[in-house]
Amino acid sequence: MHEPTVKELPAHGVRAERIEKRLGGNDVLRGVDLIVRTGEILSILGSSGSGKSTLLRCLNLLTVPDSGDIWVHGEKLAIRSESQHGGQAEILDHRQVRRVRASMGMVFQSFNLWPHMTALENVTEGPVLVKGIRRNAAADLGRHYLAKVGLSDKAGAYPRHLSGGQQQRVAIARALAMEPRVLLFDEPTSALDPELVGEVLRVMATLADEGRTMVIVTHELAFAREVSTRAAFMHRGLIEEESPSQKFFSSPVSGRLRSFLASHR
Amino acid sequence: MDGFMLQFVNGLKTTVLLALVSGALGMALGLLAAAGRLSRWRAVSVMVGFYTTIIRGVPELIIILLIYFGGTVAISAFFGRYVEVNAFLAGVVSLTVVFGAYTAEIFRGAVLSIPTGQIEAARSLGLHPWQAWLLVILPQMLRIALPALANQWISLVKETSLISIVGLTDIMRVAAIGAGSLRAPLTFYLAASALYLALTSLALVIFNLLERRFAVPGR
């Protein structure tokens, strides 16, 4: 018996191969390989500028990689790589990308709620517009997920009347209401005041306990250590080290990871 | 003066109709132009940029004259005999072109003031770009643009008076004829001023109502 190689993986989860991305003249990603198996909670750590957010955004093509391949639930995303003659990389099958995005919830650093809609409307528009769920059914669904993030009483509130922690929990409910197969978190607590970080992390820990597939880009090392099954450390556009969470945090191999962990204690 | 009452009423109708038609068409043109200016296609963006820059940089009066006389020359050439362009039509075309250029810039600025993260959130849920536009951009953009649009509409009402130069019998032309024939310029121009002021005040009231009606909730 041997460890399954990338090609032999079952047709689920997310996998990225040789992802390259240049942004503003910098090589942000330099040929990254990443696998996220179903049920796995992968934390991606690294100092700012290491490419971890860009890598996450490549998984649902909010950022289109210059080259490389991405599979989501066994389906290869149709992208045209950047050509030698300066042609931009681009999405070839927009319908496919919309379908794949609907199956991958994303939570942003800056919440990105729509300010002209109530919390409930923020949560229900996705299911209505993308999945064609009827409005009343979607409202029930929305209330269910608002309750799940502890905000049943805020359904009618507009984002500007919510604290940052509450806004981020609405944003999590918005992602959950699509009933996605994978959740992507892009530094979900980095924009929050310290006293509001805990409420968001608690919601995320609940989701982790449910066995959801999650990819978390974060600076919260203690949290990553607690909830993730696997962790990856990025440095200058490459994954420097990647291992099961236990091993990653207790016996890191790379010197850079060791000093990173030491400096973020 | 009595005989001019009826003429003023007709002039008022012409002015209001001209403002409403060219305002509505101009806003539609402005929305299209703003979309073009923000488009990924560089050629479209550059062309729309030329349009808004040139139109905003040339006096309205000259644009009106160019369209009136240019239109007459073009149509006469087409029919092979002299055809004079209808003054109202020339007014609608030139004011639409002008209004479109100004509102395009207003709409563009309003769209750009919406944080891109909100669009990304919509895209991350799998929304079609059109859905994201209707759900996220349009309602917020119109609210942001309302105060500037109110200003532009007031300018438009006043600019309709320029069309009298090519013979349109609007408030301005009635006043000019009356002022000349009855030798009472002050009376007639004051009367015209009162009519324009009434129209622009009405526009202001309507826009105030709109701003209140579509105020960002919860603010």
Contacts between the chains, C-beta under 8 A, distances in Angstrom:
chain1	res1	chain2	res2	distance
A	60	B	124	6.1
A	62	B	120	5.6
A	62	B	123	6.5
A	62	B	124	6.2
A	98	B	126	4.4
A	98	B	127	7.4
A	98	B	128	6.5
A	99	B	126	6.6
A	100	B	126	7.9
A	101	B	123	6.7
A	101	B	124	5.7
A	101	B	125	6.8
A	101	B	126	4.3
A	102	B	125	6.4
A	102	B	126	3.2
A	103	B	126	8.0
A	104	B	124	7.7
A	105	B	124	7.7
A	105	B	125	8.0
A	106	B	121	7.7
A	106	B	124	4.0
A	108	B	117	6.0
A	108	B	120	7.1
A	108	B	121	6.5
A	108	B	124	7.9
A	110	B	115	7.6
A	110	B	117	5.2
A	111	B	117	8.0
A	112	B	115	7.4
A	112	B	117	3.9
A	112	B	118	5.4
A	112	B	120	6.4
A	112	B	121	3.8
A	113	B	118	7.8
A	113	B	121	7.5
A	114	B	118	5.7
A	114	B	121	7.4
A	114	B	122	7.9
A	114	B	135	7.3
A	114	B	136	5.6
A	114	B	140	8.0
A	115	B	118	7.9
A	115	B	140	7.4
A	115	B	216	6.8
A	116	B	139	5.6
A	116	B	140	5.5
A	116	B	143	7.4
A	116	B	216	6.0
A	116	B	217	6.8
A	125	B	125	7.9
A	125	B	135	6.0
A	126	B	125	3.9
A	126	B	126	7.4
A	126	B	127	7.2
A	129	B	125	8.0
A	129	B	127	5.8
A	129	B	131	5.1
A	129	B	135	6.9
A	130	B	125	5.9
A	130	B	126	4.5
A	130	B	127	6.0
A	130	B	131	7.9
A	157	B	218	7.7
A	158	B	217	5.6
A	158	B	218	3.5
A	160	B	218	5.6
A	160	B	219	6.9
A	161	B	218	5.6
A	171	B	121	7.6
A	174	B	121	7.6
A	174	B	125	7.4
A	175	B	124	7.9
A	175	B	125	7.8
A	178	B	125	5.9
A	178	B	126	7.3
